[in-house]
Amino acid sequence: MSDNKSRPLRAGNKSQQPVVCLVSLGCAKNTVDSERLLGLLVSAGFLIAADPADADLCLVNTCGFIQEARAESAATLRELAGLKVRGRLRAVAALGCLAERARDVPELAGLLAAADALIRFDDYPRLAEICRALLAQQTPDTTAAAGAAGLSHVPDEFYRLPRLRMGAPHTAYLKISEGCSNPCRFCAIPRIRGRQVSRPIKALVQEARELIALGARELNLIAQDTTSYGRDLYGAFRLPALLRALRALPDPVWFRLLYAYPRHLSDAVLDVLASDERFCPYLDLPLQHISDAMLAAMGRGMTRAQTVALLDRLPRKLPGVTLRTSFIVGYPGETERDFAELLDFVREGCFTHAGVFIYSHEPRTPAARLKDDVPPAEKIRRRDTLLQAQRAVSRQHQRARVGRTLRVLVDGPVERGAKVPAGARAIARSRHEAPEVDGVIYLRGAGAQRLAPGTFLDARIVRGLDYDAVAEIAPAPPALLTDTRSKKHQTG
């Protein structure tokens, strides 16, 4: 495993070593794959460029989850193909979810037309060989080129590859399983990534140690469904066991649970999360809807009553918990009454953070056989209305924090020219904000701009914004989070 500080960035290629750039699109799970792909390439003697214009070959780790993501992947490939005409770039290859999705849905292949090659999951261990063939202007020997049918899988040995970290070293993602076995009728992930395959606890703990040794102060556990971890590998839900194994690590680091499928969230998981303040009082629970009719139509396996009972139980088991969720609007058959029920539910204020997605037909999913009967303009109206309601709720949550002193993790100084609150000099997050998807805490005060990323310190909230907050650094000097394994979870 390697730190991004050691990444060679070369505008030229005097040593004749091939230079590759990797553009990673989509979710954090894709980011972890990209880091392993970069690690493989560096181990094979490739140099890595941050800018495609400085590379001989550019790889695009595509996202194929929804139409908007597919459009972004296609646009990125077209833009990179243009560099072959006017720059040093010689080849562009597409890999990842859209490359896999196009195998399942041939009509999507046109979105990848700008790529010189498609690389499927099965081909990942041979990526260096494929890249060298592309740079030699040869047709690479890939399963996509051979027309291989059937679902491709990320090979087990891929997870043993070193990771060349992308982005800030102080926050990292720990992918605990691959694929998904849930029967959600709108989702194509099982057709793209296959059924759930959990990684062994021992391997995950070792990877956590390596990430921490490289400077990680926050480990975010991710999977398509983190709460069902282990049922394929051990024959039972083993997330509590994994959390206890991570808790045994002595290091001053935050652990955060993302992508927690609500139907599988047990008291055993909550009890472990409440046992150590290094576990963030934060849960990402994708509910998708609250109407019983919509929950049943989506195949979510929960009713409104069961969902509300879970939400009522959470603050009792995990005091001070912050909740994030996601919703889908415009699902086939969603009536105005269904949407009104969802809107009222959001206005109740359970969630500090929420994302809202417009439904789109995903080919070869069960929902794709339904009539897409909500007009596009109405879908947009419902999304915007729900987001406005959540914005008001989020604002209330942020303002309620004013006067509280929180332990925060510094992400870095504000970027020059960025639009930030007056006096803000640095950006941080507390245990209640996940990286990249939630709001931030703007720090002001003497020395804030000189704080090193990855520093823990105390800050007092002085202003609540719509999604963000402004805080002043507490008088005490910055200090690392102490080992609190024997302490019970504390709010804040």
C-alpha positions, 0 to 999 in steps of 0.5 A: 500500500502506498501513499499518494505523496509518493505518486510520480507526476511526470510531464515528460517521459525521458525514461521511456517508462509508460505514463498512465492517468486514471480518471475515477468516476462514480462512488467511493467504492469505485475510488477504492478499485481505482486505488488498487488499479493504480497500485498494480500499475506502479508495481508494474513499472508505470508512471502515473500522471494527474493530468490526462494531457501528460499521459500516454494512456488514460483509463476511465473507471466508469460509473453505470449505475444510473442514466446521469452517471452513464452520460457523464462517463460517455462525455468524459471518454469523448473529451479524452478522445479529443486529446489524442488529436491535439496532445500526447495521449495515444489511447483511452480505455474504459473499465468499471461499471459501465464497461460491465453494464454494456456487456449486459445491455448491448444498446449501451455500448454506444456510450463507450464508442470513444474508448479504444478498449473495454476492460472488464472486471475479470481482466483487472489482474492483467491490466498492465499487460493490456495497457502495454498492448494499447500503447504498442497500438495492438488489440489487447487480449481482453474478455470484452474483445473476445466477446465473452458473455456472462457476468464478470467478477472482480477476482479475489486476488485484486483485493490483495493488490497494493493501493496507491491512495487518491486524494487526502491521506487522512481519510480513507475508504475500507470496502468490506464486500463486493456486489449485492444480494438484495432484491431492490427492483430498481437497482442494476448493481447485482447485474453489474457487480454480482451477488454479495461477496464479503472479505474476511475480517482478518484481511480487513483489519490488516488493510485498516492497519496499513491505511492508518500507518499511511496517515488515515485518521478516518476510515469509512466502511463501505459496501453496497450493503454494509449491514449484511456483511458476512452472511455469504462468507460466514453464513451469518451477519458478522458486521458486529464481529468486524466492528469489534475487531476494528475496535481492538486497534489502538489507534486514534482514528474515527470509524464511520459506517456508510451504506447501511441497508436499514432492514439488516441494521441490528441492535448488535451493530448499534451496541458496538457502535455505542461502545467506543467514541471512535465509532462516529454517531452517524448512520447512512440509511438509504430508505428510498421512500416511506409510502408502503405502496412504494416500499413494496413496489421497490422491493425494499422489504420494510414497511413504514411502521417498521421504518419508523420503529427503527428510527425511534430506536436509533437515538435510544441505542446510539445517543446523538446519532446523525442520520443520512438517507436517500430517496427516489422520486418518480418511481413507476406508480408513485402518486401525488398522495405517495409523494405528499406522504414522503414530503411530510415525512422529510419535514418531520426532521429526522435527517440531517443529510439527504440525497434525492434521485430522480427515477430512471428505468434501468434496463433489465431490472424488474422495475424496467418492465413497469410503465414509466408513468410519472412525467419528467417535469413532474419528477423534477418538481418532486425532487426540487420540492423534497430538496427544499424541504430537506434544506429547511430541516438541515438549516434547523439542525445546523442552527441547533448546534450553535454554542456546542464544542465539537471535536473536528478533523481538519480537511485542509485550508480553504481554496483560494478564491472559494466562496466561503463564510467571512473569516473562514480559513480552514475546512473541517468535519465532525463525527457527524459529517461524512466526507464528500457527501455532507456539509462541512465546518468552516474554521476561523481564528488565528492559525486556522489556515496553518492547520495540517490536514488530519489534525484533531482539535476542538471547535465551538460552533458559532453559526449554522448555515443551510448545510454547513456550520462556522466554528471558532477554534477552541483555546486549547492547542490541537491534540490527537484523539486519545485512546478511548476504547474503554469509554462509552460513546459520548454525544458531540 
